[in-house]
Amino acid sequence: MYISNGLIYVVVKRNRTVVLNQNKIRNRTLENYITNISTMNKSTAYEYLSRLNNFKTFIMKYSNLKDLDHTLSQIHNKQKDPYHLLNSYCAYLVSTHVSASYIKNCIITVKNFFEYYDVELSPRKFKMKLKLPRVVKRSKEALSKEDIVDILNFCSDIRLKTYVMLLASTGMRAVEALSIRIKDFDLQSNPSNLFIRGEYTKTKPDRTIFLTSELSKQISSWVDYKYRKRRICYSRNNKAVTEYRTPEKKDTDLLFAVHQSIINPKPKNLYHSLVGSFGKTLDRIGKGEREDSNERRREITLHSFRRFVKTTISDLGYQDFSEYFIGHSGSTYWTKKESEKAEIFQKIEPYLTFLNVHQLERQGADIQSRVDELEELNESLRERDKTKDDAIAQLSDQLMTLTVRLQEIERRQNGY
């Protein structure tokens, strides 16, 4: 979303662009506020705009107020109590059966909007006069490796399979993965790595993460398929024409963008296409159950893979590295050498590999042979220890015999 010449452009679902001008917004105060928020984060500005438009609908329908400008004026003139207004809005949201977290976000957004325009709200009064519904925190288990293998095996196409494997092997956020360009990959290094641009990360720092050998091969297969030579059929002068064309490959192309005719596709637009295909895959394998508290949300989401990666690496004893690997700030590994991070990644790579059975079997055979060697070494050490124990026991017996003889000699010398 961006604002120019009084027009607010918002990109929404399925490649549609909605233009919200002043006839849509009608409030200079709202336009100024959204402009201010968009300088920090455009996605946040869009969410705030949606929530404030919802609040505007409420006040016009239930509070006899014309718009947000009129609302602010009434509050400043002491003709409307902001706490009562927010409380009424909260009750309205509860009656619409939306989630408690959505209600909380809506109320906080309106509160921030009021405070931006110098409406003084006491934190103590806000807490005392507004009773927001409590957000139920449900425990969510990480996916098992078997679940991920099933999902990958039933993916409907190579694009979705590559996307799911990327999430399950790296723990990236869904939109982070969709922002990846062709030139962000280095598949020739060992291990392969991927550069993630800070403008698409939640905490905004750039970072480089490592890729498993399985994922590197999958990405190469997808790129080869995406830019393959294909047959194009079309009509020219009422005649059917068939041509073979190869799409032009650019380093700046988004990895998962497939429609070459769209100029500068947005990662969020790609998300809506892939999340729909992912949902159909879950339904096909019987894993598409919905949450009890929210029938629109599935129990398994694209974010579930992020929890799997975090849990897997942490369980291996690399808690701090797991924070860095999935992009959390505060990990000490942000400042460590790449060689040190690569060494740890090679230790966890087998646990983030899903379909490369031959590699896993080879690694398993190597591990088993190493275990056999260690068992043989351990047995030889036990035999050596046993020999030492026997020698010590024999020496102890000899010492006891010598002690007895020495005592007898002493008694004879003393005339006993």
N, C-alpha and C positions, 0 to 999 in steps of 0.2 A: 504494500500500500504506500502511496505517496500523495502529497498535496501540492497542487500547482494552480495558480490563478483562481483560487476559490473552489477548485474541484478536488474531490477526494476520490482516488482510484483504489479500489479494493479488489484483489484477485481472490475468488472464492472457488467452490467445488467444480470439478470436472471442466477445467480450462475455460470457464466463463468469467468475463470481466464485468463487474458491476460498477457503474459510475454514480457516486453519491454527490450531488451538487447541493447548492444552498436551498434549492426547492425541496430536496430530500431531508437535509439536516435542519434548515430553517432557524438554527440557533447559532449566532456568532460565538456565544460562550462555548458551546460544544465543539465547534470547529477549531477554536483557539486551543482548547484543552487537548483535543486529539492531535493537533499539530505538534504540541509540546511533547506528548507521549511518543509520537512516531519518531522523533529525533533520537530517542533511546532505543526503541525496539518496535519495528513495524508490526510484527505479529501481536504484540501486546496492545498496540494501538487499535488494531482491528477488534480484538476481544473486548476492549473497553468501549469501543463504539457500539458494538452489538448489545452490551449490557446496559449502556446509558439510553440507547433507543428503546429498550424494553422498559426501563424506568419512565421514560417520557410517555410511552403509551399508557402506563399505569396512571400517572398523575393527570393526564388529559381525560381519562375515562372515569376515574374514581375520586379525584380530588378537586375537580372544578378549576384546575389550573390550565392555562393556555399552552405553555411550553416550559422549557428549562429556564429561559430568561425570566419569565414571569414567576417561576418558583423561587429563584434566587432573590428576586426583588421582594417577594412576600416574606421571605425569611429574614432578609436584612431589615425590613420595616417592622419586624416582630409580629407580623400578622399570621405567620405559619411557624409552628414548632418543628424544627428539623428532626428531633428525636421521635415525635409522634408520626411524622411523615415516613421516616425510615421503618418504624415499627409496623405501620400499616402496609408498607411495601413488603416487609418480611412475611406478614400474615397472608398477603396476596400470593406470594411465591409458594408458600406452604400449600395453599389451596390448589395450586396447579400440579402438585405431586412431582416436583422436580427434586433432584438430590440435595442433601444437606450441604454438600461442598459447593454446589452451584449457587445455592442461596447465600452462603457466606461470601463467596466471591462477588456476587452482585451487590450486596450491602456494602462491602468494603470499597468497591469501585465507586458507588454513589457517595460514600463518605469522603473518599479522596477528592472527588469532584467538588463537593461542597467546600472542603478545606482549601482547595486550590483557589476558590473565589472568596476566601476570607470569612467563611462561616465557621465560627469558633465552636468546636465540639470537644467537650471535656471527656477525656478517656474514662474517668470515673462514672460520669453520667451515662456515657455511651454503654458501658458495661452493665450499669444498673437498670437502665430503661429499655435496653434491647436484649431480648433473650433469643439468641439464635439457636436453631436446632443443632444438636451435637452430631458431628460427623462420625459415623461408625467406621472404625479402622479394622478392616477385615484382613486376616492373615492370608498371604498369597504364597504358595509354595513355588519354588523354582521348577522349571520343566526338567524332566529326566532326559538323559541322553537318548533313551529309546523313543520317547515322544518326538524328539527332533528328527531322528532317523526316519520315523514313519512319515512325518510331515514332508521331509525332503523327497522321499521316494514317491509321494503322491502329488507333488507340485505339478500343475497343469502345463507349464512351459519352462523353457530354459531361463528366461528372464526372471520369473518368480523364484525359481530354484536358486539362482545365483544371489538374488537379493536376500532370501531367507538364510542361506549359508553364510553370507557376509555378516548378517546380524548375529547369527548363532556362534560365529567364530571370533567376533571382535567386540561384541557388546555395544556397538554403536547405537545411538538414538536413530529412530526411523528416518527423520528428515536429514540428519547428518549423512547417512549412507546414500541418500538420493542426491546430495550435493556434490558427490564425487565426480571428478572429470577424468577423462582418459589420461591426461598428463600427470594426475596425482598418484598414479601407480608406478612403482619400481619393481617389476616382476623378475628382474635379472639379478638383483642382489640376493644375498643369503644371510638371514631369511628375507623373503620379499617384504616390502613395506608399503604403507599407504599414508599419504599426507592429507590431513583433515584441516580445512580452512576455518580460521577462527570466527569468521562472520556467520558460520552456520552451526557453531557449537553453543551450548547453553551458557557456559561460563566465559566464552569468547577467546580463550587462548588457542593458538594453533597447536597441533600435536601430530606426531608420527606414530603409527601403530604397526605391529608386525602381522604378517599373514601366514597362515598355515600353507604347506605345500599343496594340500587338497584344494584350498580356496583359490590359490594362485592359478592352478590348472582350470578350475571352474570359470574364473574370470576370463582367462585366455579363450576358453571355448565360447563364452558368451560374446566376447568382442569379435571373434572370427565369424560367428553366426550373424551378428548384428550388421556387419559390413560385408556380407557375402554377396556374390553376384546373383541377381534375381531376374526373373522374367516379368516384364511389364506389358500388359495388354491394354490398348486404348483404341479409340476410334478417330480416324483422320479422313476427312472427305468421304464419309459414309463407308469407309473401309476399315476392317479390323487390322490393327498394326501390333506386331509383337516385337519387343526389343529386350535386350539383356543389359541391365544397368548395375553398376556397383556404387553404392553410396560413398560420398566423399568422407573420408575419416579426418576429423579435426581434433587436435589435442584438447581443445576447449569444450568438446562435446560432453554432455553429462552421460555417465555410464549407462543409466537406465532409461534415457530418453529414446523413444523409438520413432516418433513422427518427425521426420526431417524437415517437413514444411513449416513447423512451428519455430519461430525465431526466439531465441533465448527462453527456453522452457523453464518454468519455475519448479524447484524441488517439491513444494507443497502440492502442486497440481499432479505430479507423478504419484504422490502418496495415495491419493484417492483411488487411482486406478489399481495400484498394487494391493491396497488393503481390501478392496472388493474381491480380487482374485484369491487372496489369502483366506478370506472368510469362506469362500466356496470350497477351497481345499479342505479346511477344517470340517465343514459339513459333510464332505464326501467320505472322510475317514472316521466320522462319528465323534469328533472332538470339538464340535462347534457349540458346546453348551453355553448358555447365557448366565450372567451373574444373577443371583436371587434378588439383589437390591436394585439392579439396573438391567432391565431386559434388553436394552440397546447395546450393552457391552458384553463381549464374550469373555469367558474365563481365561482363554488363551489369546493374547494379543501380541502384536509385534514387540511390545516392551517386555514380554515374558522372556525373550531370548537374552535381553540385557541382564535380567536377574540370574539366568542360568550361568552366564559367563562370570558374573561377580561371585556367585556362590562357589563355582567350580574352582576358580583360582584361589579364593580365600581358603577353601577346604584343603588345598595342597600346601598351605602354610605361607602363602604370599599375600597377606591381607593388604599391606601397603601398596604392593605392585598392582593389585586388583583395582584399587582406587585410581591409580594413574591410567591403567589400561582402558578403563571405561570412561575416562575423562573427568573424574572428580578432582576438584582443586584441593590442595593441602597435602598431597602425597609427596614424599621426599624424592620419588623417582623422576619428578619433573626436571631435576637438576643433575641427575646421574648420567654417566657416560652411556652412549648407545651400545657399546660392547657389553656392558654389564646388564642392560635391559634385554639385549638379544640372548644372552646366556640363560637368563631366567625364562624367557619365552620358549626356548628350545626344550626346556624341562616340562613346560605345561602344554606344548603343542599336541602331543598324542591325546590329551583330554579334550581338545577342541577340534578333533578330527572325527568325522561321522561316517562317511561312505567309502573312504579309501581303505578297503579291507586288506589289500595286499600289503600296504605300508604298515597297518596295525599288526598284521600277522608277523611281518618281518621284525618289527620292533618287539613284539611279544616273544618271538623265537630268540632274539638277542638277549632279552631280559631273562628268559628261561635258562639259556646257556650260562649267563652270568650267575644266576642263582645256583645252577649245578656246580659251577666252579667254586662258589663260596661255600657250598655244602661240603665239597671235597676238602677244601682248605680247613673248614671247621672240623671235619672228621680227623684229618691229619693232626690238627692241634690237640684234639681230644686224646688221640693215641699217644702223642708226645707227652701230654700232661699225665696220662696214665703211667707211661714209662717212668716219668719223673717221680710220680707218687710211689711206684714200686721201689725205685732206687732209694728214695727217702726212707721208706719203711724198712728196707734192708739195712741201711746205715743206722737207723734207730735201734734195730735189733742188735747189731754189732756193738753199738755204743752201750746198750744195756748189759751185754755179756762182759764187755771190758770193765764196766763199772762194778759188776758183781765180783769179778776176779780181783780187781784192785782192792775191794773191801776185804776179801779173804786174806790177801797178802798182808794188809795192815793189821788184822787180828792176830795172825801168826807172829808178826814182829813184836807185838805188844804182849805176847805170852798168853793169849786167850786160847 
